Amino acid sequence: MSIAAEANISDLLQRPTATLERLKGRASRLLLHRRDGEDLVVTTASRYEQEREVLAAAVKMFRFLVRTDLETAADLMLEVFPWVQFLPPADGRAFVSEFVSVLHASEDLDNLTPVWQLVVEWKHTAEVFADPELLDVLRSEGEDLGPVPEPVVD
């Protein structure tokens, strides 16, 4: 995400009109720095709607591509997520399918957090497959340490 304008949140509070004027030029977003928390990003409602429409179109195109040409879709995923090459072929296909499904549902909810979480989880899976020693440890039969006691509830 390219943010062309930045300001402190105190600038917005003290000079709101001048601070928000920065959104009228090339800047599509305004990054507001805060001392007491995570930075905020401000954009206009029209730009937000434009981005939603573009995202919705991209999701539809990708879903169509997966349905009509899975091989090209898989190549695309390798380009975007190079770590997919470490997944077994069946898991790579499962990732593509799950990604498309979660992306479609998340776009409909206007919440892309589940997509981010899915990518993080599959990337960690690829990291395991990329490390033969770790993969052997996780696939090995561990020794049984006996029954697990019931937790004590106070």
C-alpha positions as CSV (number, residue, x, y, z in Angstrom):
1,M,0.0,0.0,0.0
2,S,1.5,3.3,-1.0
3,I,0.8,6.2,1.3
4,A,1.8,9.5,-0.2
5,A,0.9,11.7,2.7
6,E,1.7,11.5,6.4
7,A,0.8,13.6,9.5
8,N,0.7,13.3,13.2
9,I,-2.7,12.8,14.8
10,S,-2.1,16.1,16.7
11,D,-2.0,17.9,13.3
12,L,-5.5,16.5,12.4
13,L,-6.8,17.6,15.8
14,Q,-5.3,21.1,15.7
15,R,-5.7,21.8,12.0
16,P,-8.2,19.4,10.6
17,T,-9.0,21.2,7.3
18,A,-5.4,21.7,6.4
19,T,-4.4,18.2,7.3
20,L,-7.3,16.6,5.3
21,E,-6.5,18.8,2.3
22,R,-3.5,16.5,1.7
23,L,-6.0,13.9,0.4
24,K,-7.0,16.1,-2.5
25,G,-3.8,15.7,-4.4
26,R,-2.1,12.6,-5.5
27,A,-2.3,11.1,-2.0
28,S,-4.9,8.4,-1.8
29,R,-4.3,7.9,1.9
30,L,-3.1,9.8,4.9
31,L,-1.0,8.0,7.4
32,L,-1.7,9.4,10.9
33,H,1.1,8.7,13.4
34,R,0.0,8.2,17.0
35,R,2.3,8.2,20.1
36,D,-0.1,6.1,22.1
37,G,-1.1,3.4,19.7
38,E,-1.0,2.0,16.2
39,D,-0.9,4.4,13.3
40,L,-4.2,5.1,11.5
41,V,-4.9,5.4,7.7
42,V,-7.5,7.8,6.5
43,T,-8.9,7.9,3.0
44,T,-12.0,9.4,1.3
45,A,-15.2,7.4,1.0
46,S,-15.1,7.6,-2.8
47,R,-11.6,6.2,-2.9
48,Y,-12.6,3.4,-0.5
49,E,-15.5,2.5,-2.7
50,Q,-13.3,2.5,-5.8
51,E,-10.9,0.2,-4.1
52,R,-13.7,-2.2,-3.1
53,E,-15.0,-2.3,-6.6
54,V,-11.6,-3.1,-8.0
55,L,-11.0,-5.8,-5.4
56,A,-14.4,-7.3,-6.1
57,A,-13.6,-7.5,-9.8
58,A,-10.2,-9.0,-9.2
59,V,-11.7,-11.6,-6.9
60,K,-14.3,-12.5,-9.6
61,M,-11.5,-12.8,-12.3
62,F,-9.4,-15.0,-10.1
63,R,-12.3,-17.3,-9.2
64,F,-13.1,-17.6,-12.9
65,L,-9.4,-18.4,-13.7
66,V,-9.3,-21.1,-11.0
67,R,-12.5,-22.7,-12.4
68,T,-11.4,-22.6,-16.0
69,D,-7.6,-23.0,-16.0
70,L,-6.3,-24.5,-12.7
71,E,-2.8,-24.8,-14.1
72,T,-2.4,-21.1,-14.9
73,A,-4.0,-20.3,-11.5
74,A,-1.4,-22.5,-9.8
75,D,1.4,-20.8,-11.7
76,L,0.0,-17.4,-10.6
77,M,0.0,-18.5,-7.0
78,L,3.6,-19.6,-7.3
79,E,4.4,-16.1,-8.7
80,V,2.6,-14.4,-5.8
81,F,3.5,-16.9,-3.1
82,P,6.8,-18.5,-4.1
83,W,6.8,-20.7,-0.9
84,V,3.9,-22.7,-2.4
85,Q,6.6,-24.8,-4.2
86,F,7.5,-26.4,-0.9
87,L,4.0,-27.8,-0.4
88,P,3.1,-31.2,-1.6
89,P,1.0,-31.0,-4.8
90,A,-2.2,-31.9,-3.1
91,D,-1.6,-29.3,-0.4
92,G,-0.8,-26.7,-3.1
93,R,-4.1,-27.3,-4.8
94,A,-5.9,-27.2,-1.4
95,F,-4.3,-23.8,-0.7
96,V,-5.4,-22.4,-4.0
97,S,-9.0,-23.7,-3.4
98,E,-9.1,-22.5,0.1
99,F,-7.6,-19.1,-0.8
100,V,-10.2,-18.5,-3.5
101,S,-13.0,-19.5,-1.2
102,V,-11.9,-17.4,1.8
103,L,-11.0,-14.4,-0.5
104,H,-14.5,-14.5,-2.0
105,A,-16.2,-14.7,1.4
106,S,-13.9,-12.1,3.0
107,E,-14.5,-9.6,0.2
108,D,-18.2,-10.1,0.6
109,L,-17.8,-9.3,4.4
110,D,-15.4,-6.4,3.7
111,N,-12.9,-8.0,6.1
112,L,-9.7,-9.4,4.6
113,T,-8.3,-10.6,7.9
114,P,-9.3,-14.2,7.3
115,V,-7.4,-14.2,4.0
116,W,-4.3,-12.8,5.8
117,Q,-4.6,-15.5,8.5
118,L,-5.0,-18.2,5.8
119,V,-1.9,-17.1,4.0
120,V,0.1,-17.0,7.3
121,E,-1.0,-20.5,8.2
122,W,-0.2,-22.0,4.8
123,K,3.2,-20.3,4.7
124,H,4.0,-21.8,8.1
125,T,3.0,-25.2,6.7
126,A,5.4,-24.6,3.7
127,E,8.2,-23.7,6.1
128,V,7.8,-27.1,7.8
129,F,7.9,-28.9,4.4
130,A,11.0,-26.9,3.4
131,D,12.9,-28.0,6.5
132,P,13.6,-31.8,6.2
133,E,14.8,-32.1,9.8
134,L,11.7,-30.4,11.2
135,L,9.5,-32.4,9.0
136,D,11.1,-35.7,10.3
137,V,10.6,-34.6,13.9
138,L,6.9,-33.7,13.3
139,R,6.3,-37.0,11.5
140,S,8.0,-39.2,14.0
141,E,6.2,-41.2,16.6
142,G,6.8,-39.4,19.9
143,E,7.1,-41.2,23.1
144,D,3.9,-41.5,25.1
145,L,4.2,-39.5,28.3
146,G,1.1,-41.0,29.8
147,P,-2.3,-39.6,30.5
148,V,-2.8,-35.9,30.9
149,P,-4.3,-35.0,34.2
150,E,-7.6,-33.0,34.3
151,P,-7.0,-29.3,34.7
152,V,-7.7,-27.8,38.1
153,V,-10.3,-25.1,38.0
154,D,-10.2,-22.6,40.9
